[in-house]
Amino acid sequence: MEILEGIDQYFNVHLYMANCAAMLIIDPKGQDTNGIRVYSTGFATDFNICDSLFVYPENSPIVRTSQLKVNGESGPVGFCSVTFPSRDTRHTRTVIETEEPFIAEPGEESLWEFRVYVPHQESNNTRSEEKVTETVLRIKEPLRAGQLKIIKCWVGSNGEVHPLNPEIGTSVTLDWKPGLEIET
């Protein structure tokens, strides 16, 4: 931009989104949804304005989601996080002008993930015990700046989460135990 002295000037600057959002909608299928915790990970941590590059650390931080009630108390529950984008499938992005700007081929490995922790009661003959089931949903499609990705799933009887999209990888730990927590 050339700034001329003594002359009123107007400049058009094209702005674009630098963040994105991911939402996990869980249909309880009759299971209790109280105490469910959802986190997302696999996203950039920084954005360099001068060259519009995102910075991806080796170990991406874990982002807590915000819980949203979708249809009252007994209906589906939504969990949303707003972050920088995930890595792309080829580490570079080819811009293609289409009506759907978020068309992407899935990668060979997962690019980002949701981690879902569902507390549930497990009864045996003598007593009832609360356990936590961890489900990790691994997504191979990139989550790009300006995009909202919605993933729908349902909860099974042991607290495991089943995505409706069969291309989302899952791993389930039925009796998940938290690691050491130190108060500082």
C-alpha positions in Angstrom: 0.0 0.0 0.0 1.3 3.3 -0.9 0.3 6.0 1.6 0.1 9.4 -0.1 0.5 12.5 2.0 -2.5 14.9 2.1 -4.8 12.7 0.2 -7.7 10.7 1.6 -7.3 7.1 0.7 -9.3 3.9 1.1 -7.9 0.3 1.1 -9.8 -2.9 0.8 -8.2 -5.6 3.0 -9.5 -9.1 2.6 -9.8 -10.8 6.0 -10.3 -14.5 6.6 -10.9 -16.8 9.6 -8.0 -18.1 11.5 -9.9 -20.3 13.9 -12.4 -23.2 13.5 -14.8 -25.1 15.7 -15.6 -28.8 16.3 -18.7 -30.1 17.9 -19.5 -33.6 19.2 -23.2 -34.4 19.5 -23.9 -37.4 21.8 -27.3 -39.1 21.7 -27.6 -40.7 25.2 -29.8 -43.6 24.0 -31.3 -43.7 27.5 -27.9 -43.5 29.3 -27.1 -40.9 31.9 -25.1 -38.0 30.4 -24.2 -36.3 33.7 -20.5 -36.0 34.3 -19.5 -36.6 30.6 -16.3 -34.8 29.8 -15.0 -34.2 26.3 -11.7 -32.8 25.1 -10.2 -32.1 21.7 -6.6 -32.2 20.5 -4.5 -32.1 17.4 -4.6 -28.4 16.5 -2.2 -25.6 15.9 -1.1 -23.5 18.9 0.0 -20.3 17.2 -0.6 -18.2 14.1 2.0 -16.0 12.5 0.3 -13.0 11.0 3.2 -11.8 8.9 3.1 -15.0 6.7 -0.2 -16.6 7.7 1.4 -19.8 8.9 0.1 -22.0 11.7 2.5 -23.5 14.2 1.9 -27.2 15.1 3.8 -28.5 18.2 4.9 -32.1 18.5 2.5 -32.6 21.4 -0.7 -30.7 20.8 -2.4 -29.4 24.0 -5.7 -30.8 25.2 -8.6 -28.4 24.9 -11.6 -28.6 27.1 -15.0 -28.4 25.3 -18.0 -26.4 26.4 -21.2 -28.4 27.0 -24.4 -27.4 25.3 -27.8 -29.0 25.9 -29.4 -29.6 22.5 -33.0 -30.6 23.2 -33.7 -30.2 26.8 -32.5 -32.4 29.7 -33.1 -35.8 28.2 -32.1 -35.1 24.6 -28.7 -35.1 22.8 -25.8 -33.3 24.5 -23.3 -31.2 22.5 -19.7 -30.5 23.3 -17.9 -27.7 21.3 -14.4 -26.4 21.1 -13.0 -23.4 19.2 -9.4 -23.8 18.2 -6.9 -23.1 15.4 -7.1 -25.7 12.6 -5.7 -29.2 12.5 -2.9 -30.2 10.2 -3.9 -30.8 6.7 -3.4 -34.1 4.9 -0.4 -33.0 2.9 1.1 -30.4 5.3 0.3 -27.8 2.7 -3.0 -26.7 1.5 -4.0 -26.4 -2.2 -6.7 -23.8 -2.6 -9.4 -24.8 -5.0 -12.3 -22.5 -5.7 -15.5 -24.5 -5.1 -18.8 -23.8 -3.6 -17.8 -26.2 -0.8 -14.4 -24.8 0.5 -13.9 -27.6 3.0 -13.7 -30.6 0.6 -10.8 -32.7 1.7 -9.5 -36.2 1.2 -8.9 -38.1 4.4 -5.3 -38.7 5.4 -3.6 -41.9 6.1 -3.4 -41.2 9.9 -5.6 -39.3 12.3 -5.1 -35.5 12.2 -7.1 -34.5 15.3 -9.3 -36.2 17.9 -12.0 -36.0 20.6 -11.4 -37.7 23.9 -14.7 -38.6 25.7 -14.9 -39.7 29.3 -18.2 -41.2 30.4 -18.9 -42.2 34.1 -21.3 -45.1 34.5 -22.4 -47.5 37.2 -21.2 -51.1 37.0 -23.0 -53.6 39.2 -21.8 -57.0 40.2 -23.4 -59.4 42.7 -22.2 -57.6 45.8 -22.0 -53.9 45.1 -22.3 -51.1 42.5 -19.1 -49.3 41.5 -18.7 -46.1 39.4 -16.3 -46.5 36.5 -15.2 -44.2 33.7 -15.0 -45.3 30.1 -12.6 -43.4 27.8 -13.3 -43.3 24.1 -10.9 -41.6 21.7 -12.4 -40.6 18.4 -9.7 -40.2 15.7 -10.6 -38.0 12.7 -8.6 -38.3 9.4 -10.2 -35.3 7.7 -8.6 -31.9 8.3 -10.4 -29.3 10.3 -9.7 -26.0 8.4 -9.9 -22.4 9.4 -13.5 -21.1 9.2 -15.0 -24.6 9.3 -17.4 -26.0 11.8 -17.2 -29.8 11.9 -20.1 -31.7 13.6 -19.7 -35.3 14.6 -22.7 -37.3 15.8 -22.4 -40.4 18.0 -24.3 -42.4 20.7 -23.5 -43.9 24.1 -23.5 -47.6 24.7 -24.4 -49.4 27.9 -20.7 -49.5 29.2 -20.2 -45.8 28.5 -18.4 -46.4 25.2 -19.1 -43.8 22.4 -20.0 -45.0 18.9 -19.7 -42.5 16.0 -22.3 -42.6 13.3 -19.6 -42.1 10.7 -17.9 -45.4 10.2 -14.7 -43.7 8.9 -13.9 -42.3 12.4 -11.5 -44.5 14.2 -12.2 -45.3 17.9 -10.4 -46.8 20.8 -12.1 -47.6 24.0 -10.8 -48.1 27.5 -13.6 -49.5 29.7 -12.1 -49.0 33.1 -10.1 -45.8 32.5 -8.1 -44.5 35.5 -6.9 -40.9 35.7 -3.2 -40.2 36.1 -1.6 -38.6 39.1 -3.0 -35.1 39.8 -0.8 -32.7 41.7 -2.3 -29.5 43.2 0.1 -26.5 42.9 
